[in-house]
Amino acid sequence: MESFVIDINCDLGEGVGNDHLLMPFLSSCNIACGGHAGDEDTMRQTVQLAKQHRTKIGAHPSFPDKENFGRTEMRLPPEELTSLVLDQIEALDAIAKDENTLLNHVKPHGALYNMATVDVGIAEAIVKAILLFDENVILYAPFGSVMAKLAREQSITVMFEAFADRNYNDDLTLVSRKLDNAVIQNPEVILTHVLRMIKEKKVRSQSGKLFSIQADTLCIHGDNSHAVDIVSYLHQQLPANNITIAKVGAV
């Protein structure tokens, strides 16, 4: 029987209050670094928690938009956007180094992530920020996205990210959070969704069609009201389905 390996990540340090419940089930985490949420104290607390559980640490930069949790599209000059992203990555990296651990990856947040999926200019600004920081850091990006393509052209390692708790459109973008069917909350439905993406490399869109996808890392949103139930259920069920969770973190 074919075996599979998957990373499970979650967006943390966002003030939801469940980080300590989620972290034991994660193999990587994306830490808010001041754009949409978080400050020096929350970053340090989350880094310390990740280190305790040997969970890989990633920066989760976003538009500077705490009022809307980074989920509102913004249009900024490319150089300004690169600087904003780089500043957030470096802020978390400084804390990680101070705590004697390493930054594993970068995953943009919210509207910034969604726009970089299809917008060349925004994707280029993010890729430039990563190159200015450290070309060896990994980028978490959607399969088939502009961001992933441009990063790989610059020899940045990309882990293709799929969303365990979100529904997809036919073009592999995520169903808008403005719609009632955007977020999946039932753990059993999520498991079916996830198994198809990992084992069959397919995702069923909201139109009912199947599309090719690749998943190296699965995201569960920390602000999903059922997040703890979802990650604990996947932690139990994935190994039962011959899928190993890649729990190898920085020390």
GUSE-382884 format. One record per residue (C-alpha): x, y, z; residue number from 0. Coordinates in steps of 0.25 Angstrom, whole numbers, plus 2048, in hexadecimal, padded with zeros to 3 digits. Layout:
N
> X, Y, Z, NUM $
...
end
This chain:
251
> 800, 800, 800, 0 $
> 805, 80E, 7FC, 1 $
> 809, 817, 808, 2 $
> 809, 826, 808, 3 $
> 80F, 831, 811, 4 $
> 808, 83E, 814, 5 $
> 80B, 84B, 81B, 6 $
> 800, 851, 824, 7 $
> 800, 860, 826, 8 $
> 7F8, 86A, 82D, 9 $
> 7F8, 879, 82E, 10 $
> 7FB, 87D, 83C, 11 $
> 7FF, 889, 845, 12 $
> 7F2, 890, 840, 13 $
> 7EB, 892, 84E, 14 $
> 7E1, 887, 84C, 15 $
> 7E6, 880, 859, 16 $
> 7E6, 872, 855, 17 $
> 7F5, 871, 851, 18 $
> 7F9, 868, 85D, 19 $
> 7EE, 85E, 859, 20 $
> 7F2, 85E, 84A, 21 $
> 801, 85E, 84B, 22 $
> 802, 84F, 84F, 23 $
> 7FB, 84A, 843, 24 $
> 803, 853, 839, 25 $
> 810, 850, 831, 26 $
> 812, 85F, 82D, 27 $
> 80B, 86C, 831, 28 $
> 80A, 87A, 82B, 29 $
> 80C, 885, 835, 30 $
> 805, 893, 833, 31 $
> 810, 89D, 833, 32 $
> 809, 8AA, 835, 33 $
> 802, 8AD, 828, 34 $
> 7F4, 8A7, 82A, 35 $
> 7F7, 8A3, 839, 36 $
> 802, 8A1, 843, 37 $
> 80D, 8A9, 849, 38 $
> 81A, 8A6, 84F, 39 $
> 814, 89F, 85C, 40 $
> 80B, 896, 854, 41 $
> 816, 892, 84A, 42 $
> 81F, 88E, 855, 43 $
> 814, 886, 85D, 44 $
> 811, 87F, 850, 45 $
> 81F, 87C, 84C, 46 $
> 822, 876, 85A, 47 $
> 815, 86E, 859, 48 $
> 819, 869, 84C, 49 $
> 827, 865, 851, 50 $
> 822, 85E, 85C, 51 $
> 81A, 855, 853, 52 $
> 825, 854, 848, 53 $
> 81C, 85B, 83E, 54 $
> 822, 862, 832, 55 $
> 821, 871, 833, 56 $
> 81C, 879, 827, 57 $
> 81A, 888, 825, 58 $
> 80B, 88C, 822, 59 $
> 80D, 89A, 81C, 60 $
> 801, 8A2, 817, 61 $
> 7FB, 8B0, 812, 62 $
> 7FC, 8BA, 81E, 63 $
> 7EE, 8B8, 821, 64 $
> 7EA, 8B4, 82F, 65 $
> 7DC, 8BA, 82E, 66 $
> 7D8, 8B0, 824, 67 $
> 7E1, 8A5, 828, 68 $
> 7E9, 8A6, 81B, 69 $
> 7DD, 8A1, 813, 70 $
> 7DB, 8AE, 80B, 71 $
> 7E2, 8B0, 7FE, 72 $
> 7EC, 8BB, 7FE, 73 $
> 7F4, 8C1, 7F2, 74 $
> 802, 8C6, 7F6, 75 $
> 80E, 8CA, 7EE, 76 $
> 817, 8BD, 7EB, 77 $
> 823, 8C2, 7F3, 78 $
> 81A, 8C6, 7FF, 79 $
> 814, 8B8, 7FF, 80 $
> 821, 8B1, 7FE, 81 $
> 826, 8BA, 80A, 82 $
> 81A, 8B7, 812, 83 $
> 81B, 8A8, 810, 84 $
> 82A, 8A8, 813, 85 $
> 828, 8B0, 81F, 86 $
> 81E, 8A6, 825, 87 $
> 827, 89A, 821, 88 $
> 833, 8A0, 828, 89 $
> 82B, 8A4, 834, 90 $
> 827, 895, 837, 91 $
> 835, 890, 833, 92 $
> 83C, 899, 83D, 93 $
> 833, 893, 848, 94 $
> 835, 885, 843, 95 $
> 844, 887, 843, 96 $
> 843, 88D, 851, 97 $
> 83C, 880, 855, 98 $
> 847, 878, 84F, 99 $
> 83E, 872, 844, 100 $
> 83D, 874, 835, 101 $
> 833, 87A, 82B, 102 $
> 82E, 86E, 822, 103 $
> 825, 875, 818, 104 $
> 81C, 881, 814, 105 $
> 80D, 880, 811, 106 $
> 806, 88D, 80E, 107 $
> 7F9, 890, 814, 108 $
> 7EB, 893, 810, 109 $
> 7E8, 89D, 804, 110 $
> 7F7, 89D, 802, 111 $
> 7F8, 88E, 800, 112 $
> 7EC, 88E, 7F7, 113 $
> 7F0, 899, 7EE, 114 $
> 7FE, 894, 7ED, 115 $
> 7F8, 887, 7E7, 116 $
> 7F3, 88E, 7DB, 117 $
> 7FA, 89C, 7DB, 118 $
> 808, 89C, 7D5, 119 $
> 80C, 8A9, 7DB, 120 $
> 808, 8A5, 7E9, 121 $
> 80F, 898, 7E7, 122 $
> 81C, 89E, 7E2, 123 $
> 81C, 8A7, 7EF, 124 $
> 81B, 89C, 7F8, 125 $
> 825, 893, 7F1, 126 $
> 82F, 89F, 7F1, 127 $
> 82D, 8A1, 800, 128 $
> 830, 892, 802, 129 $
> 83D, 893, 7F9, 130 $
> 841, 89F, 801, 131 $
> 83F, 898, 80E, 132 $
> 844, 88A, 80B, 133 $
> 843, 882, 7FE, 134 $
> 843, 875, 806, 135 $
> 837, 878, 80D, 136 $
> 82B, 870, 809, 137 $
> 81E, 876, 803, 138 $
> 810, 870, 806, 139 $
> 808, 873, 7F9, 140 $
> 7FC, 86D, 7F2, 141 $
> 7FE, 863, 7E7, 142 $
> 7FD, 86A, 7D9, 143 $
> 7FE, 878, 7DF, 144 $
> 806, 883, 7D9, 145 $
> 80D, 885, 7E6, 146 $
> 812, 876, 7E6, 147 $
> 817, 877, 7D7, 148 $
> 81F, 884, 7D9, 149 $
> 825, 87F, 7E6, 150 $
> 82A, 872, 7DF, 151 $
> 82F, 87A, 7D4, 152 $
> 838, 881, 7DE, 153 $
> 83C, 873, 7E4, 154 $
> 834, 875, 7F1, 155 $
> 82F, 868, 7F6, 156 $
> 820, 868, 7F6, 157 $
> 817, 85F, 7FE, 158 $
> 809, 85E, 7F7, 159 $
> 7FE, 862, 802, 160 $
> 7F0, 85C, 801, 161 $
> 7E5, 860, 80B, 162 $
> 7DF, 856, 813, 163 $
> 7D3, 85F, 818, 164 $
> 7D0, 867, 80C, 165 $
> 7C8, 864, 7FF, 166 $
> 7CE, 867, 7F1, 167 $
> 7CA, 86E, 7E4, 168 $
> 7CC, 867, 7D7, 169 $
> 7D9, 870, 7D5, 170 $
> 7DE, 86A, 7E2, 171 $
> 7DC, 878, 7E9, 172 $
> 7D5, 877, 7F6, 173 $
> 7C6, 879, 7F7, 174 $
> 7C4, 888, 7FD, 175 $
> 7C2, 889, 80C, 176 $
> 7B7, 892, 808, 177 $
> 7AF, 885, 804, 178 $
> 7A9, 87B, 80E, 179 $
> 7B0, 86F, 808, 180 $
> 7BE, 875, 809, 181 $
> 7C2, 86E, 816, 182 $
> 7C1, 85F, 819, 183 $
> 7BF, 85B, 827, 184 $
> 7BB, 84D, 828, 185 $
> 7C7, 844, 82B, 186 $
> 7C2, 838, 823, 187 $
> 7BF, 841, 817, 188 $
> 7CD, 847, 818, 189 $
> 7D3, 839, 819, 190 $
> 7CD, 835, 80C, 191 $
> 7D1, 842, 805, 192 $
> 7DF, 840, 80A, 193 $
> 7E1, 831, 807, 194 $
> 7DD, 834, 7F8, 195 $
> 7E7, 840, 7F7, 196 $
> 7F3, 837, 7FD, 197 $
> 7F0, 82A, 7F7, 198 $
> 7E9, 82D, 7EA, 199 $
> 7EF, 83B, 7E8, 200 $
> 7E1, 840, 7E5, 201 $
> 7D8, 84A, 7EB, 202 $
> 7C9, 84B, 7E9, 203 $
> 7C5, 859, 7E7, 204 $
> 7B8, 85F, 7EB, 205 $
> 7B2, 85C, 7DD, 206 $
> 7B5, 84E, 7DF, 207 $
> 7C0, 84C, 7D5, 208 $
> 7CD, 846, 7D8, 209 $
> 7DA, 84D, 7D6, 210 $
> 7E9, 849, 7D7, 211 $
> 7F0, 84F, 7E4, 212 $
> 7FD, 84C, 7EC, 213 $
> 7FD, 84D, 7FB, 214 $
> 80B, 84D, 802, 215 $
> 805, 854, 80E, 216 $
> 7F6, 855, 813, 217 $
> 7F1, 862, 81A, 218 $
> 7E6, 862, 825, 219 $
> 7E3, 871, 829, 220 $
> 7E5, 873, 837, 221 $
> 7D9, 87C, 837, 222 $
> 7D0, 871, 832, 223 $
> 7C6, 86F, 83E, 224 $
> 7C8, 860, 83D, 225 $
> 7D8, 861, 83B, 226 $
> 7DC, 859, 847, 227 $
> 7D2, 84E, 843, 228 $
> 7D6, 84E, 835, 229 $
> 7E5, 84C, 838, 230 $
> 7E4, 842, 843, 231 $
> 7DB, 83A, 839, 232 $
> 7E4, 83B, 82E, 233 $
> 7F0, 837, 837, 234 $
> 7E9, 82A, 83A, 235 $
> 7E3, 827, 82D, 236 $
> 7EE, 82A, 823, 237 $
> 7F8, 81F, 829, 238 $
> 7EC, 815, 828, 239 $
> 7EB, 818, 819, 240 $
> 7FA, 816, 817, 241 $
> 7FE, 825, 818, 242 $
> 80A, 829, 821, 243 $
> 809, 837, 827, 244 $
> 817, 83D, 825, 245 $
> 81A, 841, 833, 246 $
> 828, 846, 832, 247 $
> 82B, 853, 837, 248 $
> 836, 85D, 83A, 249 $
> 83E, 85B, 847, 250 $
end
